[in-house]
Amino acid sequence: MASDNNHEPLTEAEIERIITQIQDGRQEPFRLLVQQYQRRIHVYCCHMLGQQQEAEDAVQEIFIKCYQHIGRYRKQASFTAWLYRISYNHCINLLKKRNAWYKVFSSYRQQQLHDECSADYNANALVADVLVQLSSEDRSLLLLRVVDERSYEEIGQIIGCKPATARKKYERIKKKAKGHPALANGGIR
């Protein structure tokens, strides 16, 4: 998986070394983590939140939270899963705060999302069409599995369930989405 901004991807060992440096009080190495993950987290937030500007703000807030709480990171889960868990929780909290009237503009928001985010990231168009109709948790799970190619174990760590539950939820989403016109020629694997 390529890192952001055309930098060489960091290995797990390099990421762990950087985290140790940050936990030891060095601030400079944090920018390497931002470079590694910023674009992927931005795309995730774009799809979860449905607005470019809100996604940009969310990414900054997520990295601030990441920096503030990096002392709590433990190697039981990958750093990527830990960061996505922060992202997932942050997006869910933002979605919960939205007013009911905002939902009326859902189709407009999703078209805007598609227009804005596709300029930055050439995501699978089939997935984008299906995302509009999913709940935030289902959307997150589908993004993590199809777009970001995460394992069920990582997805479980991110959304707070067992890997088997993540797999079953994914299968349910696939079944639900099967009838969607955008998926008539194959679609989600």
MARBADREN-668236 format. One record per atom (N, C-alpha, C): residue in one letter; x, z, y. Coordinates in steps of 0.02 Angstrom, whole numbers, plus 50000, padded with zeros to 5 digits. Last residue first. Layout:
// residues N
aXZY;...
// end
This chain:
// residues 189
r491704980449618;r491954981049549;r491854988149525;i490504972349718;i490884978449704;i491064978849631;g490354954849708;g490334960949748;g490784966449724;g489524943549642;g490064947849615;g490084954549648;n488554937149720;n489084933349687;n489654937749663;a487714946549780;a487434942049729;a487974938349690;l487974955049882;l488334956149819;l488104951549763;a487154952349985;a487874951149996;a488264951749932;p485894956849939;p486054949649941;p486794948149949;h485834970449825;h485974968349894;h486184961049894;g485724975149697;g485214970549721;g485334967949791;k486794984249688;k486794978049648;k486294972949674;a486734996549747;a486934990849788;a486884984149753;k486405004949642;k485955004549699;k486094998249740;k487555003549565;k486915001649537;k486405000449593;k488525008849653;k488575001949629;k487894999449604;i488045021949663;i488065017749722;i488095010449702;r488255026149530;r487575026149558;r487535021649620;e489645025249524;e489245021049479;e488525020549505;y489955035349617;y490155028449629;y489745023549587;k489455046449550;k489165044649614;k489335037349630;k490325046349440;k489605045449429;k489255043349494;r491555048749505;r491455042549466;r490715041249456;a491315061449558;a491465055849604;a491345049249568;t491175068449439;t490605067949484;t490705062249533;a492465067349391;a491915064449352;a491295063649395;p493195074649489;p493295067449480;p492725064049442;k492125086049580;k492545084549523;k492635076949517;c492205087049762;c491855087149698;c492355085649642;g492595084349899;g492435090949873;g492015091049811;i493085072949952;i492385074449968;i492145081049937;i494455073949913;i494265072449982;i493555074649997;q494465076349776;q494805081049821;q494575080149893;g493775064749734;g493495071449722;g493805076649767;i494715055249770;i494055055249802;i493725061949793;e495745058449681;e495845059249753;e495175059449790;e495075055449560;e495355062049571;e495455063349646;y494785042149572;y494225046849572;y494475053949583;s495945034549689;s495735036549621;s495145041249627;r495675021949815;r495845028849795;r495595030149724;e495575009849890;e495795009949820;e496045016849797;d495035007550013;d495675011050012;d495955011949941;v493885000149975;v494324997850029;v495015000950024;v493365007149860;v493424999849862;v493934997549914;r493495021449878;r493615018249814;r493765010749821;l493255024250013;l493855026949981;l494005023249916;l492025017750032;l492615015750070;l493255018050035;l491205025249944;l491305018049933;l491925015549970;l491275037950004;l491495037049935;l491645029649922;s490705035150130;s491385037750124;s491665036350055;r489415031350093;r489845026650129;r490575028750122;d488955043250037;d489025037349994;d489485032150027;e488975051250153;e489375053050095;e489485047050049;s488075044250238;s488775045250258;s489215047050199;s487095032250146;s487185038750178;s487915039550195;l486995014350177;l487175020250137;l487185026550179;q486825002550245;q486235005450213;q486385012050176;v488054998150289;v487524999550338;v486965003650308;l488794994650177;l488915001050210;l488345003050257;v488514981350145;v488204986650105;v488254993450141;d489304974450237;d488574973350235;d488214978950198;a490584978850201;a490324980350267;a489564979550270;v490744973250074;v490694980550081;v490394982350148;l490854959850111;l490314962050066;l490204969550072;a492014959450185;a491374958350219;a490794960550175;n493354969850182;n492934965950138;n492234965450168;a494214969250341;a493934972750283;a493494967950243;n495354966550435;n494964961650398;n494704964750334;y495424974350588;y495534975250517;y495084970650479;d495164971250719;d495754975250704;d495924975250630;a494014963850712;a494564961150751;a495214964850735;s493184971850641;s493454966150606;s494014962850645;c492784981350734;c493264983250683;c493564977250647;e491864974250816;e492454977550843;e492984978850791;d490884968750728;d491234964550777;d491884967750800;h490474980150656;h490744974450620;h491154970050668;l490014988150762;l490564990350719;l490884984450685;q488934980250803;q489484981550849;q490104983750810;q488144981350691;q488384974750711;q488984975450758;q487924995150693;q488284992250637;q488534985250653;r487224996750813;r487875000050804;r488264996650749;y486044989750782;y486474987550836;y487174990250829;s485554997750679;s485734990750664;s486184987950719;s485385010350749;s485815009550691;s486025002350679;f484615015350849;f485065009850865;f485545008250808;v483985026050796;v483575020150812;v484015014050824;k484925036050795;k484805032450733;k484385026150743;y484805041850917;y485375037550906;y485275033350843;w483775050650911;w483655044250943;w484205039250930;a484365062150856;a483935058050814;a483825051050845;n486115064550899;n485395065450911;n484995060550869;r487495070550803;r487135065250838;r486395066850845;k488085079950724;k487955081750794;k487545076450832;k488335073950604;k487815079150606;k487615080850678;l489415065850637;l488765062750620;l488195067850624;l490405075550655;l490195071450711;l489515068250698;n490495080350523;n490295084850577;n490065080950638;i490955068750459;i490305071650439;i490055076350495;c492205067550521;c491695062350530;c490995065050512;h492835079250474;h492765078050545;h492205072950558;n492825077450335;n492475083150365;n492345081950439;y493635065650327;y492955065850301;y492555071450334;s494845070350381;s494485064750412;s493755064750391;i495195080250289;i495105082050360;i494685076650394;r495305071650179;r494825077150178;r494685079550249;y496375063750217;y495705060650212;y495165066050208;l497375073450207;l497225070350271;l496535067150271;w497335075950067;w497235081350115;w497035078650183;a497675063350016;a497015066250001;a496845071850050;t498985062550069;t498475057550086;t497775060350074;f499635072850005;f499525073350077;f498985068550099;s498835077349850;s499285073149890;s499135074149964;a498685094549802;a498385087949813;a498895083849853;q499605104649794;q499135103849738;q498795096949742;k500485107349899;k500605101349859;k500135100549799;r499615111950047;r499955113849985;r499985107649940;y499405115450218;y499465110250165;y499875112950107;r499475124450318;r499025126050262;r499075121050205;g500255118650413;g500525124550378;g500105126550318;i499445109650472;i499905107150420;i500235112850383;h498545111950573;h498425115250508;h498905113150454;q498945104550683;q498805111750691;q498765115450624;y499025091650628;y499625094950653;y499525102550657;c497665089550598;c498175089050546;c498805092850567;k497085090350724;k496915095350673;k497445095450618;i497685078850778;i497805085350809;i497655090950759;f497155069250694;f497875070450692;f498065076950727;i495805070550732;i496005071750663;i496755073150659;e495825066550865;e495635073450849;e495845075250778;q496185053050849;q496615057650886;q496465064950869;v495065048750776;v495745048250747;v496215052950783;a494025050650868;a494045054550806;a494745054550775;d494305040950963;d494325047950982;d494395052350920;e494095029650882;e494755030750914;e494825038150933;a492745031350851;a493245031450797;a493935032750826;e492165029750975;e492085036150941;e492605036850885;q492505016350997;q492765021551041;q492725028451008;q491805009750887;q492525009150898;q492805014950939;q490625016450779;q490795014750848;q491545015050857;g490375020950649;g490005015250675;g490145013350747;l490865030950567;l490525032850629;l490145027050661;m491425024950452;m491015031050446;m490585032150508;h492135014150502;h491595013050455;h491145019150448;c493035020950586;c492605015550612;c492005014550566;c493685029350495;c493255032250547;c492785027050577;y494405019550422;y493945024150388;y493445026950438;v495185014250524;v494705009950489;v494175014250454;h495945025850556;h495525022550606;h494995018250573;i496635027950439;i496155033050460;i495685030050513;r497435016450441;r496965017650385;r496425022750404;r498175018450559;r497735012650552;r497215013850497;q498895030750534;q498435029850590;q497945024150580;y499875033050435;y499165033750419;y498665031750473;q501185030950482;q501015029350413;q500255028750403;q501175036050612;q501305028950601;q501085026750531;v500965049650580;v500465045950620;v500555038450609;l502155052350515;l501525052850478;l500975049050514;l503025050450621;l503095046150562;l502465046450519;r502685060650707;r502525053850728;r502585048950669;f503245071850649;f502525070850642;f502325063650661;p504585073550679;p504405069650619;p503665068250611;e504555081850799;e504695074750801;e504485070950739;q504425095650777;q503835091750796;q503945084250788;r504895108450667;r505105102250701;r504485098050715;g504475119550593;g504475119850665;g504695113650702;d504305118650458;d504875122650481;d504945122750557;q503295109550449;q503125116550435;q503695121250456;i504075098250474;i503565100250522;i503375107550512;q504865098150357;q505185098550423;q504685100950476;t503845096650261;t504265102650261;t504605103550328;i503415083850296;i502955089550302;i503345096050304;i504555076350262;i504315076550332;i503855082550343;r504555078350124;r505125080450164;r504925081250238;e503345072150089;e503435079350076;e504015082150117;i503675058950124;i503115062350157;i503185069850149;e504715056450035;e504845056350107;e504295060050145;a503995057149914;a504545061749926;a504715062150001;e503115046349928;e502845053149924;e503385058349939;t503815035050051;t503695037249982;t503395044249984;l503125025150180;l503485031150160;l503325032750087;p503305007650208;p502905013350185;p503355019150164;e504015001550355;e504085002350283;e503675008350262;h502814995950475;h503385000050456;h503425000150381;n501684989250526;n502214985450492;n502844989450480;n500684998250567;n501144995550616;n501744992050585;d500565008150416;d500305005550478;d500875002650521;s501095002550252;s500975007650303;s500745004250367;a500334995450107;a500754994950167;a500585000450216;m500425000049941;m500005000050000;m500455000050062;
// end
